[in-house]
Amino acid sequence: WPLCRVGSNPTPGAILFFEVEIVFKVYDLFCGAGGFSRGFVEEGFKIIGAIDNFPPVAETYRYNFPDVTLVAEDIKEVHPLVFLEIVGEEPDVIIGSPPCEPFTAANIKRLENPLDRLYKDPIGRLTLTFIRFVGDLQPKVFIMENVPQITEGLLKDAIRKEFERVGYSKIYFNLLRAERYGNPSRRSRMFISNIKLSPRPVKKKVTVIEAIGDLPSPEEIHDIPNHEWHPIPKRKRRKIVSLGWGESLVFYRGSKGKVYTNWTRLHPYRVAPTVLGNSRFIHPFEDRFLTVREHARLMSFPDNHIFFGGRSVQYEEVGEAVPVVLARVIAQEVKKFLVEN
C-alpha cells in the first residue's frame, strides 16, 4: 500500500499506516536484585512496579531500576489493589520469584509433606500471596519462578487449582535449563505460567572461561564494580591449592540425604555448576574465590548491574536471581504471545 508522510496529500483510496510502538508493562513481585526484570527490560518491556522488603536488595533494585516504583514492604501486608493505586498503572504481565527454601531439596529442614510446604510453612505460603496478586490484578500473562521441586507430590495439582480459583483455567509448568540458552552456569527452574514457554535453545553453550576470562585479577587496579578480592584463611588456602578442576572442598547433606558440594574449583572449559546464594567457587587458575562480579557473569548479569549490601548478601543476591539470558528468552516468548493476541 502507498505510504504517505504526515501533511502530504494522500492518493485517493490510499490507506495511511502509522508505526506505533507498543510497550508492555510489568510488575515484578519478590523482585530481588532484578535478574528477572533485567531480562524483560532488555526485550523492551517496561517494569512499572516491584516489591521486595529486604533493605540491601531494595537498594540494589532501586539503583539498577531507578524509574520503577518499588515498594519495600512485606508483601503479605500489601493489598494488590493498594499496590496498583501506588504504581498508578495496570500491568500486562506479572512476574515473580517467591522464596524457594520451603521447596528445594537442598533444604534439610523442609517439611516432609509437600502440601505442608505450601499451606503450613509461612515462607511457602508466599507462593499463595503471588497467586493472590495475580487473581486481583488479572494480568494478560503471569510467570512464577521457583525450583523444580515445587511440583513434588500433590503440589502440582494444588498450585493448578489455586490459579484456577482466581480465574486462570490453563496453567503450564515450564521446566527450563538456563545453560541451554547461553547462561554460563547450570540452572534448572520451573516457570509456572498461563502461557506455554518454549524458547529455542542456542547451539553453543558458554563456558566459564568465556564468561569471566577477560576480567582482571581483583588484586589489580581496576574500576569494575563488585570485583573485590575475597581473602581465604591460610589453612584453607593450602587445601585449595591441591584442588583439581571440578573438585570440591566442602560437602553437606540436603533433604533425603543428598550430598551437595561447595568450594568447588571451576572447570574453565565447561559450564559452571548452579550458582546458589551460599556458593563460593574457586577460580580455575588462581587459588582464590570468585568475586561477586564473576558470580554475576556466571548468571549473565551485565557489569553495569551493581549489587549492594555486605559481601555475603551480594553473593546471595546473585545466587537467588533468575539468570538474565533466561529471563530474556522468556520475555521474547511473552512478547510474541502478547503481540499475536
C-alpha positions in Angstrom: 0.0 0.0 0.0 1.2 3.5 -0.7 2.6 5.3 2.4 2.1 9.0 3.0 4.1 11.5 5.0 2.2 13.4 7.6 1.0 16.6 5.9 1.1 15.3 2.4 -1.9 14.9 0.2 -2.8 11.2 0.2 -3.6 9.4 -3.1 -7.4 8.9 -3.2 -8.2 5.4 -1.8 -4.8 5.1 -0.1 -4.5 3.6 3.3 -2.4 5.5 5.8 -0.1 3.4 8.0 1.5 4.8 11.2 4.1 2.8 13.1 3.1 2.6 16.8 5.5 1.2 19.4 3.6 -1.0 21.9 5.3 -1.1 25.3 4.0 -3.8 27.6 4.0 -3.1 31.4 5.3 -5.5 34.1 5.1 -5.9 37.8 7.9 -7.9 39.4 7.0 -9.4 42.8 9.8 -10.7 45.1 12.0 -8.8 42.6 15.3 -9.5 44.4 18.3 -8.0 42.7 16.5 -7.7 39.4 17.6 -10.6 37.2 14.1 -11.3 36.0 13.4 -7.6 35.5 16.7 -7.1 33.6 15.8 -9.7 31.0 12.4 -8.1 30.4 13.9 -4.6 30.2 16.4 -5.8 27.6 13.4 -7.1 25.5 11.7 -3.7 25.6 9.2 -4.3 28.4 8.6 -1.5 30.9 8.8 -2.5 34.6 6.5 -0.2 36.4 6.1 -1.8 39.8 8.2 -4.1 42.1 8.1 -5.4 45.7 10.8 -6.7 48.0 11.3 -5.9 51.6 15.0 -6.8 52.3 16.7 -3.4 52.6 20.0 -4.3 50.7 18.0 -5.9 48.0 15.7 -2.9 47.7 18.8 -0.7 47.5 20.2 -2.8 44.7 17.0 -2.8 42.8 16.4 0.9 43.1 19.9 1.7 41.9 19.6 -0.5 38.8 16.0 0.4 38.0 15.5 4.0 39.2 12.4 4.6 37.2 10.4 1.7 38.8 8.0 2.2 41.7 9.5 -0.1 44.3 7.5 -0.9 47.5 10.0 -2.1 50.1 7.4 -3.7 52.4 6.3 -7.2 53.5 4.2 -8.3 50.5 1.8 -10.1 52.8 0.9 -6.7 54.2 0.4 -5.0 50.8 -3.1 -5.4 49.2 -2.8 -5.9 45.4 -5.3 -3.1 44.7 -3.4 -0.7 47.0 -0.2 -1.6 45.2 -2.0 -0.9 41.9 -3.0 2.5 43.3 0.6 3.3 44.4 2.0 2.4 41.0 -0.8 4.1 39.1 -0.8 1.7 36.1 -2.2 -1.7 35.4 0.3 -4.5 34.4 0.1 -6.5 31.2 2.4 -9.0 32.8 3.2 -10.1 36.4 6.5 -12.0 37.0 8.0 -13.0 40.3 10.1 -15.5 42.3 8.6 -16.4 45.7 11.2 -17.9 48.1 12.2 -21.4 47.2 13.6 -22.5 50.6 10.4 -24.4 51.6 10.5 -26.5 48.4 14.2 -27.0 47.5 15.8 -30.4 48.2 18.9 -28.6 49.4 16.9 -27.5 52.5 17.4 -30.3 55.0 14.7 -28.7 57.2 11.9 -28.6 54.6 8.6 -30.1 55.7 8.1 -33.8 54.9 4.6 -33.4 53.4 4.8 -31.5 50.1 1.4 -29.8 50.7 2.5 -28.6 54.1 5.4 -26.7 52.3 2.7 -24.7 50.5 0.0 -24.3 53.1 1.7 -24.6 56.5 5.2 -23.2 56.0 4.9 -19.4 56.5 7.5 -18.8 53.8 6.0 -21.3 51.5 2.6 -19.5 51.8 4.2 -16.6 50.0 3.5 -18.6 46.8 -0.2 -18.2 47.6 0.4 -14.4 48.0 1.8 -14.3 44.4 -1.4 -16.1 43.3 -3.5 -13.6 45.2 -1.9 -10.7 43.4 -2.5 -12.4 40.0 -6.1 -13.1 40.9 -6.8 -9.5 42.0 -4.9 -7.8 39.1 -5.8 -10.3 36.3 -2.7 -9.7 34.0 -2.7 -11.0 30.5 0.3 -13.1 31.4 1.9 -14.2 34.6 5.1 -16.2 35.2 6.1 -17.5 38.7 9.6 -18.9 39.0 10.7 -21.5 41.6 12.7 -24.7 41.9 11.5 -27.8 40.1 10.6 -29.4 43.5 7.6 -27.1 43.7 5.7 -29.7 41.7 6.5 -32.7 44.0 3.7 -34.9 45.2 0.4 -33.2 45.1 1.8 -29.7 44.9 1.4 -29.5 41.2 -2.3 -30.2 41.4 -2.7 -27.8 44.4 -1.0 -25.0 42.6 -3.1 -25.5 39.4 -6.3 -25.5 41.5 -5.2 -22.3 43.3 -4.7 -20.5 39.9 -8.0 -21.9 38.6 -9.7 -20.4 41.7 -8.5 -16.9 40.7 -9.6 -17.2 37.1 -6.9 -19.0 35.1 -8.0 -22.3 33.8 -4.9 -23.2 31.7 -1.7 -23.5 33.7 1.6 -24.6 32.3 4.6 -25.9 34.2 7.6 -25.0 32.1 10.9 -26.6 33.2 13.7 -24.6 31.6 17.5 -25.0 31.9 19.4 -21.8 31.7 22.6 -23.2 30.2 20.6 -24.2 27.1 20.1 -20.5 26.4 23.6 -19.2 26.8 23.9 -18.9 30.6 27.5 -19.9 31.7 26.2 -21.9 34.7 23.7 -24.6 35.1 20.3 -23.8 36.5 17.0 -25.8 36.2 14.0 -23.8 37.2 10.2 -24.2 37.0 8.3 -21.3 35.4 4.6 -21.6 36.1 2.5 -19.5 33.8 -0.7 -19.2 31.9 1.1 -19.5 28.5 3.4 -22.1 27.1 7.0 -21.2 27.2 9.1 -22.9 24.5 12.1 -20.7 23.8 14.6 -22.1 21.2 17.9 -23.3 22.7 21.2 -21.8 21.4 23.5 -24.1 19.6 26.6 -23.4 21.7 27.0 -23.4 25.5 29.0 -20.7 27.1 31.9 -21.9 29.3 33.3 -20.5 32.5 36.4 -19.0 30.9 34.4 -17.4 28.1 32.3 -15.7 30.8 35.0 -14.5 33.2 38.3 -14.9 31.3 38.6 -11.2 30.3 38.2 -9.9 33.9 41.5 -8.7 35.5 42.6 -10.2 38.8 40.8 -8.5 41.7 44.2 -7.6 43.1 45.0 -5.4 40.1 43.9 -1.8 39.8 40.5 -1.7 38.0 37.2 0.1 38.1 34.9 -2.9 37.8 32.1 -2.9 40.4 31.7 -5.8 42.8 35.1 -7.2 41.8 36.9 -7.1 45.1 39.4 -9.6 46.5 37.9 -12.1 48.9 40.6 -13.5 51.2 40.8 -17.1 52.2 42.3 -18.3 55.5 45.8 -19.7 55.1 44.8 -23.1 56.4 42.0 -23.4 53.8 44.2 -21.9 51.1 46.7 -24.7 51.5 43.9 -27.3 50.8 42.6 -25.3 47.9 45.9 -25.4 46.1 45.6 -29.1 45.6 42.1 -29.0 44.2 41.8 -30.0 40.5 39.1 -28.8 38.1 35.7 -29.9 39.3 36.9 -30.9 42.8 35.3 -29.6 46.0 36.5 -28.9 49.5 33.1 -28.7 51.2 30.4 -31.4 51.3 27.0 -31.2 53.0 23.7 -33.1 53.1 20.4 -31.8 51.9 16.9 -33.3 52.1 16.7 -37.1 51.9 20.5 -37.4 52.4 21.5 -36.0 49.0 25.1 -34.7 49.1 25.9 -31.2 47.8 29.3 -29.6 47.3 30.8 -26.1 47.8 34.2 -24.5 47.5 34.5 -26.1 44.0 37.3 -25.3 41.6 35.6 -24.5 38.3 36.5 -26.2 35.1 37.4 -23.4 32.7 36.1 -25.1 29.6 32.8 -26.3 30.9 29.6 -24.7 32.1 29.7 -23.9 35.8 27.6 -25.7 38.4 24.4 -24.0 39.7 25.2 -20.7 41.4 23.4 -20.6 44.8 23.3 -18.0 47.4 25.9 -19.9 49.5 28.1 -20.8 46.6 31.8 -20.0 46.8 33.5 -21.1 43.7 37.3 -21.3 43.3 38.9 -19.7 40.2 40.1 -22.2 37.6 43.6 -20.9 37.5 44.0 -18.9 40.7 43.8 -20.0 44.3 41.1 -17.7 45.3 37.3 -17.3 45.5 35.5 -15.9 42.5 34.4 -12.4 43.2 30.7 -11.3 43.3 31.2 -9.8 39.8 32.5 -13.2 38.5 29.5 -14.9 40.0 27.3 -12.3 38.3 28.9 -13.0 35.0 28.0 -16.7 35.5 24.4 -15.5 35.9 24.7 -13.4 32.7 24.4 -10.0 34.5 26.0 -7.1 32.7 28.8 -5.4 34.5 26.8 -2.2 35.0 24.3 -4.1 37.2 25.5 -3.1 40.7 25.0 -5.1 43.9 24.7 -3.5 47.4 24.9 -4.9 50.9 27.7 -6.9 52.6 29.7 -9.3 50.6 27.6 -12.4 51.7 24.4 -10.5 50.8 25.8 -9.7 47.4 26.6 -13.3 46.7 23.0 -14.2 47.8 21.5 -11.6 45.6 23.3 -13.1 42.6 22.6 -16.7 43.5 18.9 -16.2 44.1 18.3 -14.3 40.8 16.8 -15.5 37.5 19.7 -15.6 35.0 19.4 -12.6 32.8 19.7 -14.5 29.5 17.0 -17.0 30.6 14.7 -14.1 31.6 15.3 -12.5 28.2 14.3 -15.6 26.2 11.2 -15.9 28.4 10.4 -12.2 27.7 10.7 -13.0 24.0 8.1 -15.7 24.4 5.8 -13.4 26.3 6.1 -10.6 23.8 5.3 -13.0 20.9 2.2 -14.1 22.7 1.0 -10.6 23.5 1.6 -9.3 20.0 -0.2 -12.2 18.4 -3.1 -11.8 20.8 
